[in-house]
Amino acid sequence: QVQLVESGGGLVQPGGSLRLSCAASGSIFSLFVMGWYRQAPGKERELVARITIGGLTTYADSVKGRFTISRDNAKNTVYLQMNSLKPEDTAVYYCNTRITDYPPDYWGQGTQVTVSS
């Protein structure tokens, strides 16, 4: 089992920045992929960014150039640096991981990000 604990959400003005962190714990040797998804009210959960243990990254088109994902493999921790935030980035952000490139997926409890003036 893998447990994920997120931190770093909050309220920020448009154009501002936030950094999300997610630490994994449990009976794990390594995590093949770690990532962030988000879900806004009335919308489906969507991929924001993901990073493999080798450092290969994938971003949603809507966040390219503004968000940066990184990870510390020694700490089993993934980060999401979010810059130039927009109101449409408002959502609950969920940390996600897989031990291999296949299910099961493990999820954090979610952290609220609100972008508003």
C-alpha positions in Angstrom: 0.0 0.0 0.0 1.0 3.6 -0.7 -0.1 6.6 1.2 0.1 10.1 -0.3 0.0 13.3 1.6 -0.3 16.6 -0.2 0.4 20.1 1.0 0.8 23.6 -0.4 -2.7 24.5 -1.6 -4.4 27.8 -0.8 -5.8 31.0 -2.1 -3.8 33.1 -4.5 -4.4 36.1 -6.7 -4.3 35.8 -10.5 -0.8 35.9 -11.7 0.5 34.5 -8.5 2.4 31.3 -7.7 2.0 28.2 -5.5 4.0 25.1 -4.9 2.4 21.8 -4.2 4.2 18.9 -2.5 3.2 15.3 -2.2 5.1 12.8 -0.1 4.6 9.0 -0.6 5.0 6.5 2.2 4.4 2.8 2.7 5.8 -0.5 1.4 7.5 1.0 -1.6 10.9 0.6 -3.2 10.3 3.0 -6.1 7.4 4.7 -7.8 7.4 4.5 -11.6 5.3 7.6 -12.1 4.1 10.4 -9.9 1.7 13.1 -11.0 -0.9 15.7 -10.3 -4.5 15.7 -11.5 -7.2 18.3 -10.8 -10.9 18.5 -10.6 -13.0 21.6 -10.8 -16.6 21.8 -9.7 -18.8 20.1 -12.3 -15.9 18.9 -14.4 -14.1 15.6 -14.7 -10.8 14.9 -13.1 -8.0 15.8 -15.6 -4.2 15.2 -15.8 -2.2 18.3 -15.0 1.4 16.9 -15.1 3.2 13.6 -14.5 6.8 12.6 -14.2 8.4 9.2 -14.5 11.2 7.9 -12.3 13.5 8.6 -15.2 12.4 12.2 -15.4 10.2 12.1 -18.4 7.5 14.7 -18.1 4.0 15.2 -19.5 1.9 18.3 -19.2 -1.6 19.3 -20.0 -1.7 21.9 -22.8 -3.4 24.3 -20.5 -0.5 24.5 -18.1 2.5 24.2 -20.4 5.0 27.0 -19.8 3.4 27.9 -16.5 3.7 24.7 -14.3 6.7 22.7 -13.6 6.7 19.2 -12.1 9.7 17.7 -10.4 10.4 14.9 -8.0 12.9 13.7 -5.4 13.3 10.0 -5.8 15.2 9.6 -2.6 12.3 11.1 -0.7 9.5 9.7 -2.9 8.2 13.2 -3.2 6.7 15.1 -6.1 6.4 18.8 -6.5 4.3 21.1 -8.7 5.5 24.6 -9.1 2.6 26.7 -10.4 3.3 30.2 -11.8 1.1 32.7 -13.6 -2.0 31.2 -12.1 -5.3 31.9 -13.6 -8.9 31.7 -12.2 -9.5 28.6 -14.4 -6.7 26.8 -12.5 -9.0 26.7 -9.5 -9.7 23.1 -8.5 -8.9 20.4 -6.1 -5.5 19.0 -6.9 -4.8 15.4 -6.4 -1.5 13.6 -6.2 -1.3 10.3 -8.0 1.2 7.5 -8.3 1.8 4.1 -9.7 4.5 1.6 -8.6 4.7 0.3 -12.1 3.4 1.7 -15.4 0.2 -0.2 -14.8 -2.7 0.0 -12.2 -3.4 0.2 -9.4 -3.4 4.0 -9.0 -2.9 5.5 -5.6 -4.4 8.9 -4.7 -3.9 11.6 -2.2 -6.8 13.3 -0.3 -6.6 16.4 -2.5 -5.7 20.0 -1.8 -7.7 23.0 -2.8 -6.2 25.7 -5.0 -8.3 28.8 -5.5 -7.2 31.6 -7.8 -9.2 34.7 -7.2 -8.8 38.4 -6.6 
